[in-house]
């Protein structure tokens, strides 16, 4: 359903839907929405025809979770596609890559179980509230645990808040005890967070985010994941710089 209060300035050249923000300007054929842009990027896994309805459903759920937490654009689909850029350095197995995509896409699904009063709190959390917030990876794992053939995805969800030096949560894992795919995702998730606009700050340029990620190699991030990120800098830089580009609104006489 369209937002009646929004000013829809143009339509997506690909899907034909009205769009008001999170636009991409393509030099060859005009403007496309973020979802179509990501779909055109070629980084999603190869899906069987029978899987497509489930993919659409999962992406819609991820988009709803993003909207609940006031994320910018299609945060979850974006980090899923960007994680695939790194994951393909370590696996060419189609089934594994699909699971990595699912895990990255649904990394925050456990926040369904976190009360709005905590999740959307405007200010620091109390120790008790923070303890509740730290439960979301385990809640998410439990949600996916019952889905056949998503064991890898469920482990990404469980480990996505762990840090390489052991200071993360929920299990305080360190080093290679953290699943590789979750270690790759952690770099991408931070990249997207740092380069996205927030109500209280503008997103950082790619170069600043890159420097911070390099600084945290060996502490927050796996040095191997950072090395792979640097190998794919050109691709990720383009994808980040095209994120949420506004086009001039249509002026009505």
C-alpha positions, -999 to 999 in steps of 0.1 A, spaced: 0 0 0 13 35 -9 18 61 18 -7 88 11 14 114 28 45 108 7 53 128 -25 60 101 -51 82 119 -76 88 92 -102 83 55 -110 108 27 -111 118 19 -147 120 -18 -139 90 -26 -117 69 4 -125 61 12 -89 60 48 -76 90 56 -55 98 86 -33 131 78 -17 160 53 -17 164 58 -54 191 49 -78 199 69 -109 210 47 -137 226 65 -166 212 43 -193 175 41 -185 166 64 -157 156 56 -121 151 22 -104 141 15 -68 165 -1 -44 150 -35 -46 153 -37 -83 188 -22 -82 199 -50 -58 182 -76 -80 201 -63 -110 235 -64 -92 240 -101 -99 251 -109 -64 220 -128 -52 222 -166 -54 207 -186 -82 172 -195 -72 152 -224 -85 118 -214 -98 101 -231 -69 121 -211 -44 111 -176 -57 78 -173 -38 97 -181 -6 124 -156 -14 98 -129 -20 81 -137 13 114 -137 33 125 -104 17 91 -88 25 95 -100 61 130 -86 63 117 -53 48 90 -52 75 117 -58 102 138 -29 88 108 -6 88 100 -15 124 136 -5 135 136 25 112 165 12 91 174 31 59 160 15 27 162 -22 23 190 -27 49 186 -65 52 185 -72 15 214 -49 10 236 -65 35 226 -100 22 237 -90 -13 269 -74 -1 277 -104 21 275 -126 -10 303 -106 -27 326 -118 1 312 -153 5 319 -162 -31 356 -161 -23 352 -191 0 324 -212 -16 309 -218 -50 284 -243 -37 250 -230 -47 231 -245 -18 256 -230 7 255 -196 -9 217 -197 -7 219 -204 30 244 -176 35 220 -152 18 191 -164 40 211 -160 71 223 -125 62 188 -114 51 171 -126 83 200 -118 107 177 -97 129 146 -118 127 150 -125 165 141 -88 172 105 -99 166 107 -111 202 121 -78 216 95 -54 230 92 -20 212 99 -2 244 134 -16 243 140 -20 206 129 16 198 140 33 230 153 68 224 183 67 248 207 42 264 193 9 276 194 -1 313 214 -32 321 182 -52 323 170 -39 289 204 -46 274 202 -82 287 168 -86 269 182 -71 237 211 -95 237 186 -124 234 177 -116 199 203 -138 181 192 -168 201 155 -160 194 163 -158 157 182 -190 157 153 -208 174 129 -194 147 151 -207 119 162 -239 136 129 -256 128 132 -248 91 146 -277 71 179 -271 53 187 -238 70 213 -249 96 240 -226 82 216 -197 80 205 -203 116 242 -202 127 247 -169 110 217 -155 128 231 -168 161 266 -155 156 261 -122 139 267 -101 170 299 -120 180 332 -102 178 366 -117 168 382 -108 201 354 -125 221 337 -93 233 304 -99 214 273 -118 223 254 -141 230 281 -167 236 312 -146 237 329 -166 210 362 -156 195 384 -162 165 375 -192 143 350 -204 169 327 -179 152 313 -192 119 331 -179 89 300 -166 72 290 -146 103 325 -131 104 321 -119 68 287 -106 75 299 -86 105 322 -65 82 293 -59 58 268 -50 85 291 -24 100 299 -10 65 262 -5 58 256 10 93 284 35 90 276 46 55 238 50 61 221 82 72 206 83 107 183 109 122 212 120 144 240 119 118 248 117 81 263 85 68 301 84 65 318 83 31 331 49 21 367 59 27 360 67 63 341 35 69 370 15 52 395 31 76 375 22 106 370 -14 95 407 -17 89 414 -2 124 392 -29 140 408 -59 122 418 -83 149 395 -69 175 359 -66 163 366 -82 129 384 -112 116 415 -100 97 407 -125 69 372 -110 65 388 -75 64 413 -87 38 385 -101 16 365 -68 20 396 -49 7 399 -73 -22 363 -64 -32 366 -27 -24 359 -15 -59 326 -35 -61 314 -26 -26 324 11 -30 301 14 -61 272 -4 -43 276 18 -12 279 51 -32 247 43 -52 228 37 -20 198 59 -13 205 85 -40 178 111 -41 165 124 -74 149 159 -78 112 158 -70 86 166 -97 75 202 -93 37 205 -99 24 238 -112 
